[in-house]
């Protein structure tokens, strides 16, 4: 049975989750992470695809993207294929790196944007990679540190997030951080991970 085409349109917000095959690690060290981010940034900038949040976990990653000039399916194909070739060559392995197709959840931007940014950026704490929010503020492999101004990243749209917390960037960062801190004890939220959102294989009428 052929796969159903993914629903997409300019301006559509996607929460993307992609896991390693058999839940194996797709990032073995910081070199892998940095190469992935370089490729991601290159693809997003060339296609004018906005990115509001992201997090790299050893065996999967999260992205929060809005469809720009090219469909998200094309963006992901270029990203995953290129990274898999580089990863396999570096680690002298063969075969598939990623598990099936990536999971893409269509989201209502006004309702879920901030919840998704918070949920995605808290993943390293939930996974036990880092211990607390203070560590997350400067952690290199999630977009939270970019929003907090601890690191720079030309392909991540932080202004669209911060403006929802206030006009002053300093005050907005403080309110954003307080918002993220309140989410630490929430755990897994079925609405954020797809239970209450519009999935990529149906519901186009609802999205419109």
C-alpha positions, 0 to 999 in steps of 0.5 A: 500500500503506497504511503499517503502524501504528507499534508503541507502548505506555506506557513504550516507549523510542524513539530518533527520527531526523527529517531534512529533505527531500532532507537540506536544513537544517531549522534555519537559525539559532538562532532556528529552533532555539529555536522548535523547542525551545520547541514540543518542550518545550510538547508534552512537558510537556502530554503528560507524555512523558519525554525523556532525550536530544536533539540538533539538527543543521542537517539533522536531529534526534535525540530519546530519548523514552518514551511517556507519556500519548499515543502518540509518533505524536501527539507527533511529528505535533504537533511536526513540523506546527507547526514546519514551518508556523512555519519555512515562514512565517519563511523564505517557503517552501512544501511539505514540510520533513521527509523522509518519516516520521521514523525511530522505533527501539524500544529495550530501556531497561535495555540501551540507555538510556545508550548512546543518551544518549551516542550522541545527545549526541555528534552535534554533535562527530561532525558537526563543529559543535563540536570537543571535549567541553569545548565540548559541556559548555555547547553549547545544542543538545543535552541533554548540557549540561543533564545537566552542569548548565550549562543548565536545561531543565524538560522533560528528565529528567536524574535518571533518567540520573544515578541510573544513575551514582551517588547523589551528583549531583556524582559522578554527573555526573563519571562520566557525563562520563567515560562520554560521553568514552569514546564520542567515538572510537566513531563510528557504531554500527549497534546504536544506529542501528537495526541491532541494535534492535527497529524500529517496524514489527515485533517486538512479541512480542520487545519484550513 
